[in-house]
């Protein structure tokens, strides 16, 4: 039977998986969620013998039920190929008492590649299935990683255009260089004078502009999203948690059915939500450990039951988590409200009008799967140095937030459950922050000198993604005010 999707904000719209992927956002501004979370169609024993691609098919076919076997397998094999620099796609590395799930071996060396390598194929297949004649315009806001991964995924894909907005001065130098040197006639990168939340709100308001949608349709275009709110981003992320569990079992690290903890550095809440969905599918997960940086809006939410974005926006060394509006949390709120779309809509309206909302005690009682904590800038630096000094393993700043919070969790609970830490980016993406955490002396070096030094002291090869941008030419230099975003998009599309 086909699994359908509905909006978190109304009861009256159900769509197929391919329609949800195409639309990105529901017409009422809500997010698409499956009408039920399916269970696995394979045992852990069976999964443990599968390649990453086979696990991906086994998991994704349960969610994308209107794709044929041939269509889905073609999307998977096109996505998870030699773009990744390890055959395993997502290797596990044991260090410092945990298993690091390295999700950064794709084209842009961040975990976003895991989903954004497949999204263009899911989207173009969905367009064909639904007889879409318009060009699809991917519109996305990025706090650093989504943008480049989406650009790399969609560059020169026929029938698509992509526009990425990022906060000028709010991403790492390497992240910015990766974006502004992006090739492809259908790509456009814009720095905004503002922070990520303003970029994201600007994109949402363009999506909600009915007048613009009409103009676009007349010009032969329609918007879709590559942000983590798109269900086509979320479903592929469930895969790697299942794969990690199956790998631990295959390697004799755990027994079948033994519970594990999952630790995720969290900004927009999509990556940890995918682990929550995996748990609800039947994966034996004990605690979902939500790690925040100094922008600890999620830590405060899990501690108090109040979501409050009325606070200073702090720029940190883990910029992909510098977020005060965690969009994907809406899917969790909807679920713990008993799938009450009216109640959920009320909370989301409050977030826009008052900047905060309080969930009920009954809803709070359903958050026992989660543990929240945060890591300060000083603690993030300390853990990078500690893990390097003790093991020689070098982690990036976001993974470090997770590693530090995991240590706090163990101290708080004395829980010795084996734990998987989602390692979300390569240390090469944040070389200055990583290297100066290890030793202040590195601060005097140039960015690319630091890359070579990191490679030397960590005994790891410089990733292709970095070599490519060493001498790459800047191709995108547009910068605009927040209120100019809509006109910038229209200009790019020649409207």
GIZIZI-V198711 format. One record per residue. N is the residue number from 1. RES is the residue in one small letter. D_CENTER is the distance of its C-alpha to the mean C-alpha in Angstrom with 1 decimal. Layout:
n = <N/N>
res = <RES/RES>
d_center = <D_CENTER/D_CENTER>
//
This chain:
n = <1/2/3/4/5/6/7/8/9/10/11/12/13/14/15/16/17/18/19/20/21/22/23/24/25/26/27/28/29/30/31/32/33/34/35/36/37/38/39/40/41/42/43/44/45/46/47/48/49/50/51/52/53/54/55/56/57/58/59/60/61/62/63/64/65/66/67/68/69/70/71/72/73/74/75/76/77/78/79/80/81/82/83/84/85/86/87/88/89/90/91/92/93/94/95/96/97/98/99/100/101/102/103/104/105/106/107/108/109/110/111/112/113/114/115/116/117/118/119/120/121/122/123/124/125/126/127/128/129/130/131/132/133/134/135/136/137/138/139/140/141/142/143/144/145/146/147/148/149/150/151/152/153/154/155/156/157/158/159/160/161/162/163/164/165/166/167/168/169/170/171/172/173/174/175/176/177/178/179/180/181/182/183/184/185/186/187/188/189/190/191/192/193/194/195/196/197/198/199/200/201/202/203/204/205/206/207/208/209/210/211/212/213/214/215/216/217/218/219/220/221/222/223/224/225/226/227/228/229/230/231/232/233/234/235/236/237/238/239/240/241/242/243/244/245/246/247/248/249/250/251/252/253/254/255/256/257/258/259/260/261/262/263/264/265/266/267/268/269/270/271/272/273/274/275/276/277/278/279/280/281/282/283/284/285/286/287/288/289/290/291/292/293/294/295/296/297/298/299/300/301/302/303/304/305/306/307/308/309/310/311/312/313/314/315/316/317/318/319/320/321/322/323/324/325/326/327/328/329/330/331/332/333/334/335/336/337/338/339/340/341/342/343/344/345/346/347/348/349/350/351/352/353/354/355/356/357/358/359/360/361/362/363/364/365/366/367/368/369/370/371/372/373/374/375/376/377/378/379/380/381/382/383/384/385/386/387/388/389/390/391/392/393/394/395/396/397/398/399/400/401/402/403/404/405/406/407/408/409/410/411/412/413/414/415/416/417/418/419/420/421/422/423/424/425/426/427/428/429/430/431/432/433/434/435/436/437/438/439/440/441/442/443/444/445/446/447/448/449/450/451/452/453/454/455/456/457/458/459/460/461/462/463/464/465/466/467/468/469/470/471/472/473/474/475/476/477/478/479/480/481/482/483/484/485/486/487/488/489/490/491/492/493/494/495>
res = <x/x/x/x/x/x/x/x/x/x/x/x/x/x/x/x/x/x/x/x/x/x/x/x/x/x/x/x/x/x/x/x/x/x/x/x/x/x/x/x/x/x/x/x/x/x/x/x/x/x/x/x/x/x/x/x/x/x/x/x/x/x/x/x/x/x/x/x/x/x/x/x/x/x/x/x/x/x/x/x/x/x/x/x/x/x/x/x/x/x/x/x/x/x/x/x/x/x/x/x/x/x/x/x/x/x/x/x/x/x/x/x/x/x/x/x/x/x/x/x/x/x/x/x/x/x/x/x/x/x/x/x/x/x/x/x/x/x/x/x/x/x/x/x/x/x/x/x/x/x/x/x/x/x/x/x/x/x/x/x/x/x/x/x/x/x/x/x/x/x/x/x/x/x/x/x/x/x/x/x/x/x/x/x/x/x/x/x/x/x/x/x/x/x/x/x/x/x/x/x/x/x/x/x/x/x/x/x/x/x/x/x/x/x/x/x/x/x/x/x/x/x/x/x/x/x/x/x/x/x/x/x/x/x/x/x/x/x/x/x/x/x/x/x/x/x/x/x/x/x/x/x/x/x/x/x/x/x/x/x/x/x/x/x/x/x/x/x/x/x/x/x/x/x/x/x/x/x/x/x/x/x/x/x/x/x/x/x/x/x/x/x/x/x/x/x/x/x/x/x/x/x/x/x/x/x/x/x/x/x/x/x/x/x/x/x/x/x/x/x/x/x/x/x/x/x/x/x/x/x/x/x/x/x/x/x/x/x/x/x/x/x/x/x/x/x/x/x/x/x/x/x/x/x/x/x/x/x/x/x/x/x/x/x/x/x/x/x/x/x/x/x/x/x/x/x/x/x/x/x/x/x/x/x/x/x/x/x/x/x/x/x/x/x/x/x/x/x/x/x/x/x/x/x/x/x/x/x/x/x/x/x/x/x/x/x/x/x/x/x/x/x/x/x/x/x/x/x/x/x/x/x/x/x/x/x/x/x/x/x/x/x/x/x/x/x/x/x/x/x/x/x/x/x/x/x/x/x/x/x/x/x/x/x/x/x/x/x/x/x/x/x/x/x/x/x/x/x/x/x/x/x/x/x/x/x/x/x/x/x/x/x/x/x/x>
d_center = <29.0/26.2/23.2/22.8/20.2/21.2/20.2/19.5/22.2/25.1/26.9/28.4/25.7/24.7/23.2/22.6/19.2/19.9/20.9/17.8/15.6/18.1/18.3/14.7/16.1/19.3/22.5/23.0/19.7/18.3/15.3/16.2/16.5/18.6/22.2/22.1/19.9/21.6/22.9/22.8/25.4/25.9/27.0/25.4/28.4/27.7/23.9/25.0/27.0/24.3/22.4/18.6/19.4/21.7/19.4/16.9/19.8/21.1/18.0/17.0/20.6/20.8/18.2/19.1/22.8/24.1/23.1/26.0/25.8/26.6/24.0/21.1/22.4/22.8/19.1/18.1/20.8/20.0/16.4/16.9/20.0/21.3/18.3/17.3/19.7/20.2/21.7/19.8/16.4/15.0/17.9/18.8/20.7/22.9/23.5/24.6/25.0/21.6/19.7/16.9/14.5/13.9/10.7/11.7/14.7/13.6/15.0/13.0/12.8/9.1/6.8/5.2/8.8/8.8/7.9/9.1/12.3/13.3/12.4/15.4/17.7/16.7/17.3/20.6/21.8/21.1/23.1/25.9/26.1/26.4/28.8/26.8/29.0/27.1/24.8/21.2/19.8/16.1/15.6/12.5/12.1/10.2/10.4/10.7/8.3/6.9/10.7/12.2/10.1/11.0/14.5/15.1/14.2/16.4/19.1/22.5/21.3/24.5/24.3/21.2/20.7/17.7/17.7/15.2/16.0/15.2/17.2/20.1/20.7/17.4/15.6/17.1/19.9/18.3/15.1/17.6/19.9/17.3/16.8/20.4/21.9/20.0/22.6/23.0/25.3/22.8/20.4/20.6/19.0/20.1/20.1/20.8/23.2/21.0/17.9/14.3/15.3/18.2/16.3/14.0/17.3/19.1/16.9/17.2/21.0/21.3/19.8/22.3/25.2/27.5/30.1/27.7/26.4/30.1/30.8/27.8/29.2/32.6/31.3/29.6/25.9/23.3/19.9/16.6/13.0/10.1/7.8/5.5/9.1/10.4/11.5/11.4/7.7/8.0/11.1/10.4/8.0/11.2/13.2/12.5/13.5/16.6/17.3/17.2/19.7/21.8/22.0/23.1/25.7/26.8/27.3/29.4/27.2/27.1/29.3/28.3/27.2/26.8/24.0/21.3/19.1/15.4/14.2/10.7/10.2/8.8/8.4/7.2/7.7/5.5/5.3/8.9/9.8/9.4/11.8/13.9/14.4/15.3/17.8/19.2/19.7/22.0/20.1/22.2/19.8/21.7/19.6/15.9/16.0/13.8/14.1/14.3/15.9/18.9/17.1/17.5/17.3/15.6/18.2/20.9/19.7/19.9/23.1/24.9/23.5/23.3/20.3/21.6/20.1/23.6/23.3/23.1/19.9/19.9/18.8/18.0/17.5/13.9/13.1/9.3/10.1/13.1/12.4/15.2/14.0/11.1/11.0/9.8/12.6/15.0/14.4/15.6/18.3/19.6/19.8/21.7/23.9/25.2/23.5/25.6/24.3/27.0/26.1/22.4/23.4/25.7/23.1/20.8/24.0/25.0/21.7/22.6/26.3/26.6/23.2/23.3/24.0/25.4/24.7/27.8/29.0/28.7/25.0/24.7/26.4/23.7/21.1/22.9/20.1/18.3/19.3/18.1/19.2/18.5/19.5/21.5/21.6/24.7/23.4/20.3/22.9/25.2/23.0/22.0/25.8/26.8/24.7/25.8/29.4/29.6/27.8/27.3/23.5/21.4/17.9/15.8/15.6/12.3/13.4/16.7/15.7/14.8/18.0/20.1/19.0/19.7/23.2/23.8/22.9/25.5/28.0/27.6/27.9/29.6/27.3/27.6/25.3/23.6/20.0/16.9/14.7/11.2/11.9/8.8/10.9/14.5/17.1/18.4/15.7/17.2/20.7/22.8/21.1/21.0/24.6/26.2/24.9/26.8/29.8/30.7/32.9/30.0/29.5/32.4/30.8/29.3/25.5/26.4/29.1/26.5/24.5/27.7/28.6/25.3/25.9/29.4/29.0/26.0/27.7/24.7/24.8/23.3/20.4/21.3/18.5/20.5/23.9/23.2/22.7/25.5/28.0/26.0/27.4/25.6/25.4/23.7/25.3/25.0/24.5/25.1/25.5/23.2/25.9/26.4/23.0/24.5/27.4/25.5/23.6/27.1/28.7/26.2/26.9/30.6/31.2>
//
